[in-house]
Amino acid sequence: MSIHQQIWVQAGSIEVTLGDNVYHLGTGDCFAMQLNAPMTYRNPTNAPARYVVVIVAG
């Protein structure tokens, strides 16, 4: 079964690490990926970040 995830940043910024790749996302950015490696989220600033995560398995 494959699992897909989409992240939509509503405010602020976040870093998403998927395997060895780091993605920098800011307000309004949307990022879709297949979850096939370890993943982490990180807010690189002191400002609040708000984001939506949608996960689909199938």
C-alpha positions in Angstrom: 0.0 0.0 0.0 1.3 3.4 -0.9 0.7 6.5 1.4 0.7 10.0 0.0 0.7 13.2 2.0 0.1 16.8 1.1 1.1 19.8 3.2 -0.3 23.3 2.7 1.3 26.1 4.7 -1.3 28.6 6.0 1.1 31.0 7.8 4.7 31.1 8.7 7.3 28.7 7.4 8.3 25.1 8.0 11.1 22.7 6.8 10.1 19.2 5.8 12.8 16.6 5.6 11.9 13.5 3.6 14.8 11.0 3.7 17.9 13.1 2.8 16.0 15.9 1.1 15.1 19.1 2.9 12.2 21.3 1.6 11.6 24.9 2.8 8.0 25.9 2.7 6.4 29.3 3.3 3.0 30.8 3.5 0.9 29.6 0.5 3.2 26.8 -0.5 1.8 23.3 -1.0 3.9 20.2 -1.2 2.8 16.7 -2.2 4.9 13.6 -1.6 4.8 9.8 -1.3 5.8 8.7 2.2 8.5 6.3 1.3 11.3 7.5 3.7 11.6 8.9 7.2 10.0 12.4 7.5 10.2 15.3 10.0 8.7 18.7 10.3 10.6 21.7 11.8 9.8 25.4 12.2 13.1 27.1 11.6 11.9 30.4 13.2 10.5 31.7 16.5 7.3 32.8 14.7 4.2 30.5 14.8 3.6 28.3 11.8 0.2 26.9 10.8 -0.2 24.2 8.1 -2.7 21.6 6.9 -1.7 17.9 6.4 -3.7 15.5 4.3 -2.8 11.8 4.3 -4.2 9.3 1.7 -3.6 5.6 1.8 -4.6 3.4 -1.0 
